[in-house]
Amino acid sequence: MATLRPILLVEDNPADIDLTLAALKKTNLANAVIVVRDGVEALDYIFREGVFADREPGPPAVVLLDLKLPKVDGLEVLERVKAHPKYRTIPIVMLTSSREESDVVRSYEFGVNSFVVKPVDFKAFFESIRDLGVFWAVINEPLPGGF
């Protein structure tokens, strides 16, 4: 049986981290959730560099990526991952509070798989995260293999 791929959550807001983890836990997903708090950590995890150089090989099931991040913003993380031949097939969902048209357009130009605006309402946020987790970790058929 294949090892379940983890979900990578890239978020710097502690409240959003807590809500996202609670919503994912409520789905009873068996996937581990790895939390990183800035764009540098996200790139290190994906490219297996820095503190993540020795992590298990293989891509995450999905990256839930905030747009406004310290050190390296979400758009740059997205652009760098999607520009790399080995990593461009990793599903990336931009999960942000931004409703700016330019952010949506640039995200899709850089190859984002989905752009989700974080609902302000607690229940709607919770349901959105739950649905994202189930879709990307259970329903979606990933590219066979891995790295």
ROKOLVEX-732386 format. One line per 2 residues: their letters; for each residue x, y, z of C-alpha. Coordinates in nm, 4 decimals. Layout:
BEGIN
A> X/Y/Z  ... $
This chain:
BEGIN
MA> 0.0000/0.0000/0.0000  0.1312/0.3437/-0.0935 $
TL> 0.2308/0.5857/0.1777  -0.0110/0.8734/0.2118 $
RP> 0.1338/1.1999/0.0945  0.1233/1.4815/0.3492 $
IL> -0.0665/1.8057/0.3084  0.1628/2.1085/0.3200 $
LV> 0.0025/2.4116/0.4857  0.1916/2.7367/0.4245 $
ED> 0.0393/2.9957/0.6556  0.1774/3.2617/0.8886 $
NP> -0.1426/3.3517/1.0769  -0.1682/3.1383/1.3943 $
AD> -0.5501/3.1637/1.4055  -0.5809/3.0469/1.0437 $
ID> -0.3376/2.7621/1.1143  -0.5490/2.6484/1.4098 $
LT> -0.8756/2.6683/1.2143  -0.7290/2.4885/0.9139 $
LA> -0.5836/2.2088/1.1266  -0.9134/2.1693/1.3145 $
AL> -1.1101/2.1511/0.9875  -0.8709/1.8976/0.8357 $
KK> -0.8811/1.6884/1.1530  -1.2618/1.6884/1.1406 $
TN> -1.2470/1.5185/0.7967  -1.0656/1.2216/0.9540 $
LA> -0.7993/1.2347/0.6821  -0.5099/1.0038/0.7525 $
NA> -0.2667/1.2392/0.5774  -0.0158/1.4162/0.7970 $
VI> -0.0291/1.7950/0.7821  0.3045/1.9748/0.7684 $
VV> 0.2860/2.3422/0.8702  0.5420/2.5977/0.7562 $
RD> 0.5091/2.9672/0.8309  0.6865/3.1483/0.5470 $
GV> 0.7799/3.1143/0.1817  1.1399/3.0139/0.2492 $
EA> 1.0280/2.7198/0.4642  0.7755/2.6211/0.1948 $
LD> 1.0425/2.6150/-0.0760  1.2825/2.4279/0.1528 $
YI> 1.0168/2.1641/0.2198  0.9184/2.1187/-0.1440 $
FR> 1.2764/2.1176/-0.2783  1.4095/1.9152/0.0197 $
EG> 1.6603/2.1778/0.1269  1.7672/2.3371/0.4550 $
VF> 1.6015/2.1793/0.7592  1.3956/1.9581/0.5240 $
AD> 1.6919/1.8147/0.3307  1.6488/1.4773/0.5023 $
RE> 1.2698/1.4504/0.4831  1.1091/1.1525/0.3120 $
PG> 1.1197/1.1857/-0.0664  0.7989/1.2547/-0.2529 $
PP> 0.5661/1.5441/-0.3147  0.2896/1.6592/-0.0835 $
AV> -0.0665/1.5612/-0.1772  -0.1441/1.9319/-0.2012 $
VL> 0.0050/2.2628/-0.0946  -0.2375/2.5031/0.0734 $
LD> -0.0521/2.8284/0.0121  -0.1230/3.1686/0.1618 $
LK> -0.0507/3.4644/-0.0644  0.0855/3.7173/0.1839 $
LP> 0.3807/3.5488/0.3552  0.6988/3.6710/0.5228 $
KV> 1.0398/3.6330/0.3538  0.9080/3.5016/0.0193 $
DG> 0.5455/3.5655/-0.0800  0.3052/3.3002/-0.2023 $
LE> 0.3198/3.4108/-0.5662  0.6962/3.3655/-0.5761 $
VL> 0.6672/3.0230/-0.4111  0.4044/2.9276/-0.6689 $
ER> 0.6095/3.0597/-0.9595  0.9273/2.8795/-0.8514 $
VK> 0.7537/2.5460/-0.7922  0.5537/2.5528/-1.1150 $
AH> 0.8628/2.6558/-1.3165  1.0565/2.3487/-1.2030 $
PK> 1.0046/2.0423/-1.4279  1.0279/1.7968/-1.1374 $
YR> 0.7857/1.9779/-0.9067  0.5365/2.1557/-1.1357 $
TI> 0.2753/1.8808/-1.1062  0.2352/1.9318/-0.7297 $
PI> -0.1206/2.0587/-0.6760  -0.1150/2.4062/-0.5253 $
VM> -0.4225/2.5794/-0.3873  -0.3859/2.9492/-0.3161 $
LT> -0.5727/2.9943/0.0116  -0.5858/3.3632/0.0860 $
SS> -0.7948/3.6531/0.2073  -0.7050/3.8547/-0.1044 $
RE> -0.9829/3.9275/-0.3485  -0.7601/4.1414/-0.5704 $
ES> -0.8109/4.0559/-0.9360  -0.4380/4.0907/-1.0037 $
DV> -0.3600/3.8234/-0.7414  -0.6106/3.5839/-0.8981 $
VR> -0.4824/3.6493/-1.2511  -0.1140/3.6156/-1.1580 $
SY> -0.1812/3.2982/-0.9593  -0.3431/3.1328/-1.2605 $
EF> -0.0713/3.2648/-1.4931  0.1869/3.0961/-1.2681 $
GV> -0.0059/2.7673/-1.2755  -0.2088/2.7534/-0.9541 $
NS> -0.4545/2.4631/-0.9474  -0.7180/2.6521/-0.7509 $
FV> -0.7656/2.9951/-0.5941  -0.9795/2.9994/-0.2794 $
VK> -1.0638/3.3139/-0.0869  -1.0776/3.2474/0.2860 $
PV> -1.4321/3.3094/0.4051  -1.4633/3.5522/0.6944 $
DF> -1.7377/3.3439/0.8553  -1.6003/3.0690/1.0828 $
KA> -1.8416/2.7992/0.9646  -1.7832/2.8779/0.5962 $
FF> -1.4044/2.8776/0.6487  -1.4236/2.5442/0.8287 $
ES> -1.6360/2.3890/0.5530  -1.4095/2.5239/0.2778 $
IR> -1.0996/2.3711/0.4370  -1.2766/2.0422/0.4991 $
DL> -1.3863/2.0224/0.1351  -1.0393/2.1163/0.0067 $
GV> -0.8777/1.8485/0.2207  -1.1144/1.5766/0.1081 $
FW> -1.0869/1.6714/-0.2593  -0.7087/1.6992/-0.2828 $
AV> -0.6123/1.4219/-0.0410  -0.8843/1.1656/-0.1225 $
IN> -1.0803/1.2348/-0.4416  -0.8118/1.3802/-0.6682 $
EP> -0.6001/1.1199/-0.8492  -0.2351/1.2342/-0.8233 $
LP> 0.0250/1.1812/-1.0891  0.1622/0.8270/-1.0432 $
GG> 0.5068/0.7850/-0.9012  0.6687/1.0613/-0.7100 $
F> 1.0161/1.1786/-0.6405 $
